[in-house]
Amino acid sequence: MFTVPSKSILRVCVCGAVALTAVMLAQAPAAPSFTVATIKPSDAPNPGGFMTFPGPGRLSAPNFPLQMLIGFAYSGEVPGGGLEVTGGPDWIRQDRYNVQAQAEGTPAQPELRLMLRALLAERFGLKVHTDSRPIDVYEMVLARSDGKLGPKVEPFTDECVPGARVCQALMNPNGFNIVGNTMGMVATLLSNRGGVSRKVVDKTGVTGRFTVRFEFPYGQAGKAAADPLASEGVSIFTAIQEQIGVKLQPGKGTQPLLVVDSVSRPTEN
Protein backbone atom coordinates (compact mmCIF):
# COMPACT_ATOMS: atom_id res chain seq x y z
CA MET A 1 0.00 0.00 0.00
CA PHE A 2 1.38 3.40 -1.04
CA THR A 3 1.12 6.19 1.57
CA VAL A 4 1.62 9.91 0.76
CA PRO A 5 3.38 11.83 3.57
CA SER A 6 1.19 14.40 5.31
CA LYS A 7 3.48 17.30 4.31
CA SER A 8 3.05 16.39 0.65
CA ILE A 9 -0.72 16.40 1.07
CA LEU A 10 -0.55 19.87 2.58
CA ARG A 11 1.66 21.07 -0.25
CA VAL A 12 -0.73 19.69 -2.88
CA CYS A 13 -3.76 21.27 -1.16
CA VAL A 14 -2.14 24.67 -0.88
CA CYS A 15 -1.00 24.65 -4.49
CA GLY A 16 -4.48 23.59 -5.59
CA ALA A 17 -6.09 26.46 -3.63
CA VAL A 18 -3.69 28.98 -5.17
CA ALA A 19 -4.42 27.68 -8.66
CA LEU A 20 -8.18 27.80 -8.06
CA THR A 21 -7.95 31.38 -6.76
CA ALA A 22 -5.98 32.42 -9.84
CA VAL A 23 -8.62 30.89 -12.10
CA MET A 24 -11.44 32.66 -10.19
CA LEU A 25 -9.66 36.02 -10.45
CA ALA A 26 -9.08 35.50 -14.16
CA GLN A 27 -12.76 34.73 -14.69
CA ALA A 28 -14.09 37.58 -12.49
CA PRO A 29 -15.92 40.19 -14.58
CA ALA A 30 -14.03 43.44 -15.04
CA ALA A 31 -15.47 46.63 -13.55
CA PRO A 32 -17.57 48.50 -16.14
CA SER A 33 -15.76 51.32 -17.90
CA PHE A 34 -16.19 53.72 -20.80
CA THR A 35 -14.53 52.75 -24.06
CA VAL A 36 -13.74 56.40 -24.87
CA ALA A 37 -13.67 59.40 -22.52
CA THR A 38 -12.34 62.94 -22.66
CA ILE A 39 -11.93 65.39 -19.79
CA LYS A 40 -10.94 68.94 -20.70
CA PRO A 41 -10.80 72.12 -18.59
CA SER A 42 -13.63 74.59 -19.25
CA ASP A 43 -13.35 78.36 -19.13
CA ALA A 44 -17.11 79.05 -19.33
CA PRO A 45 -18.20 81.56 -16.66
CA ASN A 46 -20.87 79.54 -14.85
CA PRO A 47 -21.12 75.90 -13.74
CA GLY A 48 -23.17 73.60 -15.91
CA GLY A 49 -26.36 72.19 -14.50
CA PHE A 50 -27.52 69.52 -16.91
CA MET A 51 -25.92 66.15 -17.43
CA THR A 52 -27.39 64.56 -20.54
CA PHE A 53 -27.35 61.18 -22.25
CA PRO A 54 -27.48 62.07 -25.98
CA GLY A 55 -27.44 58.47 -27.16
CA PRO A 56 -27.05 54.85 -26.03
CA GLY A 57 -24.11 54.53 -23.66
CA ARG A 58 -23.17 58.19 -24.04
CA LEU A 59 -22.69 60.71 -21.21
CA SER A 60 -22.23 64.46 -21.63
CA ALA A 61 -21.39 66.80 -18.72
CA PRO A 62 -20.46 70.26 -20.03
CA ASN A 63 -18.81 72.79 -17.72
CA PHE A 64 -19.15 70.70 -14.54
CA PRO A 65 -17.19 71.14 -11.28
CA LEU A 66 -15.69 67.88 -10.09
CA GLN A 67 -17.89 67.98 -6.98
CA MET A 68 -21.02 67.73 -9.18
CA LEU A 69 -19.51 64.84 -11.14
CA ILE A 70 -18.74 63.00 -7.91
CA GLY A 71 -22.26 63.65 -6.67
CA PHE A 72 -23.79 62.08 -9.78
CA ALA A 73 -21.41 59.12 -9.79
CA TYR A 74 -22.30 58.17 -6.21
CA SER A 75 -25.87 59.47 -5.89
CA GLY A 76 -27.28 56.01 -6.56
CA GLU A 77 -25.97 55.01 -3.12
CA VAL A 78 -28.78 57.00 -1.46
CA PRO A 79 -32.45 56.15 -2.20
CA GLY A 80 -34.13 59.29 -3.50
CA GLY A 81 -30.84 61.16 -3.81
CA GLY A 82 -29.61 63.74 -1.33
CA LEU A 83 -25.96 62.69 -1.01
CA GLU A 84 -23.72 65.56 0.13
CA VAL A 85 -20.15 65.64 -1.15
CA THR A 86 -17.76 67.16 1.38
CA GLY A 87 -14.03 67.49 1.97
CA GLY A 88 -11.30 67.82 -0.63
CA PRO A 89 -9.53 70.97 -1.89
CA ASP A 90 -11.46 74.07 -2.98
CA TRP A 91 -10.67 73.52 -6.65
CA ILE A 92 -13.08 70.54 -6.87
CA ARG A 93 -15.89 73.08 -6.39
CA GLN A 94 -14.34 75.90 -8.45
CA ASP A 95 -12.59 74.38 -11.47
CA ARG A 96 -14.88 73.20 -14.25
CA TYR A 97 -14.49 70.47 -16.86
CA ASN A 98 -16.11 69.29 -20.06
CA VAL A 99 -16.62 65.54 -19.84
CA GLN A 100 -17.68 63.40 -22.79
CA ALA A 101 -17.78 59.62 -22.51
CA GLN A 102 -19.00 56.68 -24.59
CA ALA A 103 -19.62 53.08 -23.54
CA GLU A 104 -20.34 50.00 -25.60
CA GLY A 105 -23.88 48.70 -25.89
CA THR A 106 -26.83 50.29 -24.11
CA PRO A 107 -25.91 50.42 -20.41
CA ALA A 108 -28.54 51.69 -17.96
CA GLN A 109 -27.90 54.75 -15.82
CA PRO A 110 -26.72 52.75 -12.76
CA GLU A 111 -24.00 51.20 -14.95
CA LEU A 112 -23.03 54.63 -16.27
CA ARG A 113 -22.61 55.81 -12.68
CA LEU A 114 -20.22 52.93 -12.01
CA MET A 115 -18.30 53.78 -15.18
CA LEU A 116 -18.04 57.42 -14.10
CA ARG A 117 -16.69 56.32 -10.70
CA ALA A 118 -14.00 54.29 -12.46
CA LEU A 119 -13.18 57.24 -14.73
CA LEU A 120 -12.86 59.65 -11.78
CA ALA A 121 -10.65 57.20 -9.91
CA GLU A 122 -8.41 56.73 -12.96
CA ARG A 123 -8.12 60.33 -14.12
CA PHE A 124 -8.45 62.26 -10.83
CA GLY A 125 -7.07 59.63 -8.43
CA LEU A 126 -10.32 60.01 -6.49
CA LYS A 127 -10.69 58.14 -3.18
CA VAL A 128 -13.77 58.59 -0.97
CA HIS A 129 -15.58 57.13 2.01
CA THR A 130 -19.13 57.45 3.34
CA ASP A 131 -20.29 59.05 6.59
CA SER A 132 -23.38 60.80 7.96
CA ARG A 133 -24.54 63.54 10.34
CA PRO A 134 -27.87 64.29 12.11
CA ILE A 135 -29.92 67.16 10.63
CA ASP A 136 -33.32 68.85 10.84
CA VAL A 137 -35.55 67.87 7.93
CA TYR A 138 -39.03 68.34 6.58
CA GLU A 139 -41.10 65.20 6.18
CA MET A 140 -43.27 65.30 3.07
CA VAL A 141 -46.65 63.70 3.83
CA LEU A 142 -50.01 63.61 2.09
CA ALA A 143 -52.14 66.69 2.79
CA ARG A 144 -55.52 64.97 2.30
CA SER A 145 -56.89 62.04 4.25
CA ASP A 146 -58.21 60.45 1.04
CA GLY A 147 -54.70 60.42 -0.46
CA LYS A 148 -55.61 62.54 -3.47
CA LEU A 149 -52.76 64.51 -4.97
CA GLY A 150 -52.88 68.12 -6.18
CA PRO A 151 -53.97 69.53 -9.54
CA LYS A 152 -50.37 69.92 -10.80
CA VAL A 153 -49.70 66.17 -10.48
CA GLU A 154 -50.67 63.68 -13.19
CA PRO A 155 -49.94 59.94 -13.44
CA PHE A 156 -47.22 59.08 -15.96
CA THR A 157 -48.22 56.09 -18.07
CA ASP A 158 -45.63 56.26 -20.87
CA GLU A 159 -42.24 54.57 -20.90
CA CYS A 160 -38.94 56.40 -20.58
CA VAL A 161 -36.99 55.26 -23.63
CA PRO A 162 -33.41 56.58 -24.01
CA GLY A 163 -33.11 58.61 -27.19
CA ALA A 164 -36.89 58.83 -27.65
CA ARG A 165 -38.45 60.17 -24.50
CA VAL A 166 -36.39 60.81 -21.41
CA CYS A 167 -37.81 61.00 -17.92
CA GLN A 168 -36.40 64.18 -16.45
CA ALA A 169 -36.51 66.66 -13.58
CA LEU A 170 -35.66 70.29 -14.33
CA MET A 171 -35.50 73.32 -12.04
CA ASN A 172 -36.32 76.77 -13.39
CA PRO A 173 -36.67 80.26 -11.84
CA ASN A 174 -40.43 79.79 -11.52
CA GLY A 175 -40.62 76.26 -10.12
CA PHE A 176 -39.78 72.87 -11.56
CA ASN A 177 -41.01 70.34 -14.10
CA ILE A 178 -40.86 66.60 -13.51
CA VAL A 179 -41.68 64.06 -16.22
CA GLY A 180 -41.97 60.36 -15.41
CA ASN A 181 -40.45 60.51 -11.94
CA THR A 182 -41.37 59.54 -8.40
CA MET A 183 -42.53 61.53 -5.38
CA GLY A 184 -39.03 61.00 -4.06
CA MET A 185 -37.81 63.28 -6.86
CA VAL A 186 -40.33 65.93 -5.77
CA ALA A 187 -38.77 65.81 -2.29
CA THR A 188 -35.28 66.05 -3.79
CA LEU A 189 -36.11 69.18 -5.81
CA LEU A 190 -37.79 70.85 -2.85
CA SER A 191 -34.76 70.22 -0.65
CA ASN A 192 -32.59 73.25 0.10
CA ARG A 193 -32.36 74.93 -3.32
CA GLY A 194 -36.10 74.37 -3.75
CA GLY A 195 -36.79 77.19 -1.30
CA VAL A 196 -37.50 75.47 2.03
CA SER A 197 -33.96 75.58 3.52
CA ARG A 198 -33.98 71.97 4.73
CA LYS A 199 -33.69 68.51 3.27
CA VAL A 200 -37.14 67.13 2.40
CA VAL A 201 -37.76 63.40 3.00
CA ASP A 202 -40.54 61.61 1.15
CA LYS A 203 -42.92 60.04 3.68
CA THR A 204 -46.00 59.94 1.44
CA GLY A 205 -45.87 56.23 0.73
CA VAL A 206 -47.05 57.03 -2.81
CA THR A 207 -45.61 54.76 -5.51
CA GLY A 208 -45.56 55.11 -9.28
CA ARG A 209 -44.32 57.81 -11.63
CA PHE A 210 -45.82 61.23 -12.26
CA THR A 211 -45.64 64.43 -14.25
CA VAL A 212 -45.44 67.39 -11.87
CA ARG A 213 -45.42 71.06 -12.89
CA PHE A 214 -44.84 73.15 -9.78
CA GLU A 215 -45.03 76.95 -10.16
CA PHE A 216 -43.41 79.22 -7.61
CA PRO A 217 -41.17 82.31 -8.01
CA TYR A 218 -38.16 81.26 -5.94
CA GLY A 219 -36.44 84.58 -6.45
CA GLN A 220 -39.30 86.49 -4.79
CA ALA A 221 -41.64 84.93 -2.25
CA GLY A 222 -39.43 81.86 -1.95
CA LYS A 223 -36.36 83.81 -0.86
CA ALA A 224 -34.91 82.30 2.30
CA ALA A 225 -36.03 83.98 5.51
CA ALA A 226 -35.08 83.52 9.17
CA ASP A 227 -38.22 81.39 9.44
CA PRO A 228 -39.05 79.90 6.02
CA LEU A 229 -42.59 79.22 7.21
CA ALA A 230 -43.09 82.99 7.43
CA SER A 231 -41.62 84.08 4.09
CA GLU A 232 -43.04 87.27 2.64
CA GLY A 233 -45.75 86.92 0.03
CA VAL A 234 -47.30 83.55 -0.76
CA SER A 235 -45.66 80.85 1.35
CA ILE A 236 -43.95 78.10 -0.60
CA PHE A 237 -45.46 75.69 1.92
CA THR A 238 -48.95 76.81 0.93
CA ALA A 239 -48.07 76.52 -2.76
CA ILE A 240 -46.74 72.99 -2.26
CA GLN A 241 -49.91 71.90 -0.52
CA GLU A 242 -52.28 73.53 -3.01
CA GLN A 243 -50.48 72.40 -6.16
CA ILE A 244 -48.92 69.04 -5.26
CA GLY A 245 -51.25 67.91 -2.50
CA VAL A 246 -48.55 67.28 0.09
CA LYS A 247 -47.46 69.16 3.20
CA LEU A 248 -44.12 69.53 4.95
CA GLN A 249 -43.78 68.92 8.67
CA PRO A 250 -40.62 69.32 10.79
CA GLY A 251 -38.71 66.16 11.65
CA LYS A 252 -35.30 64.71 12.38
CA GLY A 253 -33.17 62.88 9.88
CA THR A 254 -29.69 61.91 8.77
CA GLN A 255 -27.63 63.51 6.03
CA PRO A 256 -25.55 60.95 4.08
CA LEU A 257 -22.06 62.26 3.34
CA LEU A 258 -19.47 61.28 0.78
CA VAL A 259 -16.11 62.45 2.07
CA VAL A 260 -13.30 63.09 -0.41
CA ASP A 261 -10.12 61.52 1.02
CA SER A 262 -7.73 62.30 -1.81
CA VAL A 263 -7.91 63.75 -5.31
CA SER A 264 -5.65 65.43 -7.86
CA ARG A 265 -6.18 67.44 -11.02
CA PRO A 266 -6.82 65.20 -14.03
CA THR A 267 -4.21 63.60 -16.21
CA GLU A 268 -4.00 64.70 -19.83
CA ASN A 269 -6.21 62.96 -22.43
C-alpha positions, -999 to +999 in steps of 0.1 A: +000+000+000+014+034-010+011+062+016+016+099+008+034+118+036+012+144+053+035+173+043+031+164+007-007+164+011-006+199+026+017+211-003-007+197-029-038+213-012-021+247-009-010+247-045-045+236-056-061+265-036-037+290-052-044+277-087-082+278-081-079+314-068-060+324-098-086+309-121-114+327-102-097+360-105-091+355-142-128+347-147-141+376-125-159+402-146-140+434-150-155+466-136-176+485-161-158+513-179-162+537-208-145+527-241-137+564-249-137+594-225-123+629-227-119+654-198-109+689-207-108+721-186-136+746-193-134+784-191-171+790-193-182+816-167-209+795-148-211+759-137-232+736-159-264+722-145-275+695-169-259+661-174-274+646-205-273+612-222-275+621-260-274+585-272-271+549-260-241+545-237-232+582-240-227+607-212-222+645-216-214+668-187-205+703-200-188+728-177-192+707-145-172+711-113-157+679-101-179+680-070-210+677-092-195+648-111-187+630-079-223+636-067-238+621-098-214+591-098-223+582-062-259+595-059-273+560-066-260+550-031-288+570-015-324+561-022-341+593-035-308+612-038-296+637-013-260+627-010-237+656+001-201+656-012-178+672+014-140+675+020-113+678-006-095+710-019-115+741-030-107+735-067-131+705-069-159+731-064-143+759-084-126+744-115-149+732-143-145+705-169-161+693-201-166+655-198-177+634-228-178+596-225-190+567-246-196+531-235-203+500-256-239+487-259-268+503-241-259+504-204-285+517-180-279+547-158-267+528-128-240+512-150-230+546-163-226+558-127-202+529-120-183+538-152-180+574-141-167+563-107-140+543-125-132+572-147-129+596-118-106+572-099-084+567-130-081+603-141-084+623-108-071+596-084-103+600-065-107+581-032-138+586-010-156+571+020-191+574+033-203+591+066-234+608+080-245+635+103-279+643+121-299+672+106-333+688+108-355+679+079-390+683+066-411+652+062-433+653+031-467+637+038-500+636+021-521+667+028-555+650+023-569+620+042-582+604+010-547+604-005-556+625-035-528+645-050-529+681-062-540+695-095-504+699-108-497+662-105-507+637-132-499+599-134-472+591-160-482+561-181-456+563-209-422+546-209-389+564-206-370+553-236-334+566-240-331+586-272-369+588-277-385+602-245-364+608-214-378+610-179-364+642-165-365+667-136-357+703-143-355+733-120-363+768-134-367+803-118-404+798-115-406+763-101-398+729-116-410+703-141-409+666-135-417+641-162-420+604-154-404+605-119-414+595-084-425+615-054-390+610-041-378+633-069-403+659-058-388+658-023-353+660-038-361+692-058-378+708-028-348+702-006-326+732+001-324+749-033-361+744-037-368+772-013-375+755+020-340+756+035-340+720+047-337+685+033-371+671+024-378+634+030-405+616+011-429+600+037-460+599+014-459+562+007-470+570-028-456+548-055-456+551-093-443+578-116-458+612-123-456+644-142-454+674-119-454+711-129-448+731-098-450+769-102-434+792-076-412+823-080-382+813-059-364+846-065-393+865-048-416+849-023-394+819-020-364+838-009-349+823+023-360+840+055-351+835+092-382+814+094-391+799+060-426+792+072-431+830+074-416+841+041-430+873+026-458+869+000-473+836-008-457+809+014-439+781-006-455+757+019-489+768+009-481+765-028-467+730-023-499+719-005-523+735-030-505+724-062-489+690-053-513+679-025-485+673+001-475+692+032-441+695+050-438+689+087-406+693+108-387+662+116-353+647+124-332+629+099-297+619+088-276+635+060-255+610+041-221+623+033-195+613+008-161+625+021-133+631-004-101+615+010-077+623-018-079+638-053-057+654-079-062+674-110-068+652-140-042+636-162-040+647-198-062+630-224 
